[in-house]
Amino acid sequence: MKRFWTLLSFTAMFCSVTGHGDILTGLRSWQNKKTESWIEFVYYEAKAGTQLDLIKNQLQAA
């Protein structure tokens, strides 16, 4: 339980710092960066000729 609260506190602090004092802004920023990362991955893999089934498998979406 102590580890859980430590991790939760760290996450809140991280989101607060990246959101310039606002936890929700930081969380949204982090989610947007993650989404952009996925989009870039799919784009470059498709550009390299990787088949869609393999991309789905790599993203654990299939």
Helices and strands as residue ranges (DSSP letters): H 2-18, H 23-47, H 52-58
